[in-house]
Amino acid sequence: MIFTFRSKAFKLLSVFVILMLLLVAEEASSASTLIGRVTLVKRDGQAYTLPVTSGTKLGYDQKVLMRVRGASFVIEKGSELKVLEESEVLALQVSKGVIHFRVKPSKRALSFNTREGDFRTLGIAKASTSRVRGTIRINRSGIELWVNEGSMEAVTEKGIETVEAGEKLEALSR
């Protein structure tokens, strides 16, 4: 009889431990993935560093610097965006503002997702330069993309266009 009691107690304890492990694993898998950091520099010169996780919505009343693996961004005052990470692609859903960017395509592909279309680096495998540098501006009248170095693909209602260094692409609002 004692053996059966211990056996039942052991079974209950085992079930409890397994349920707790599943609960902890679920919590860990639902937690946002740390992508990088945003640095805020106040007028008094003090710098504050905050984490950026997948799904983070950003909108600041000042210019900020965001660093992630393989890329850095200067986000101008009043810009609004959401940061997403999809495998090796860093996707920024941009609703308005000006973002200056520098990306190392050998380390990370970048995609700007906007209401007028998607703008992306040519990707890790197809990268022809060591970095892509430029600026994207989104406002009510549309989108302007300047590429200073490297090249990007633009997927708009006109189809796929490649924007090379020194070129500018404009997509007007519908």
Salt bridges, closest charged atoms under 4 A:
GLU76 OE2 - LYS63 NZ 3.79
GLU76 OE2 - HIS100 NE2 2.84
GLU80 OE2 - LYS96 NZ 3.75
GLU85 OE2 - ARG108 NH1 3.06
GLU88 OE1 - ARG69 NH2 3.38
GLU116 OE2 - ARG115 NE 3.32
GLU116 OE1 - ARG174 NE 3.74
GLU144 OE1 - ARG137 NH1 3.23
GLU144 OE2 - LYS168 NZ 3.61
GLU149 OE2 - ARG131 NE 3.01
GLU149 OE1 - ARG133 NE 3.28
GLU153 OE1 - ARG120 NE 3.04
GLU157 OE1 - ARG174 NE 3.10
